[in-house]
Amino acid sequence: MAGVLKRSLAAWQEAHGFAIVCIVTARGEHFVTVPTDDPQAAVLPPRDPKAWMSESQVRRYLARRGFSKAEAEDAIVLAREWATTFTRVAG
């Protein structure tokens, strides 16, 4: 099946103790980290945009955690494959 995702974000998260989640909004693309031990965070990423990171910020975050450039790129690509789009609903 063409276009089927072959890698699991959950498996990456389990292997590393956290996940990088890509959030797409009307203002662009953002990344957040989701710790493995916080199941609520997996359902509700931080609503506060101050917790969101740009691509360059997430690359620096991963570098500080010991990821090589190739590993960081792979993590970002995987996050984009599983990107979540958020829209604001007027209430």
Number of C-alpha atoms within 10 A of each C-alpha: 4 4 5 6 11 7 11 13 19 13 11 16 18 14 11 11 12 18 23 23 25 26 20 16 13 9 6 9 17 21 25 20 20 21 17 17 11 10 10 11 14 17 9 9 17 14 8 7 10 7 12 20 18 14 15 10 13 20 20 15 15 19 14 10 10 11 15 13 13 9 14 19 15 12 22 20 14 20 21 18 16 17 17 15 12 10 9 7 5 4 3
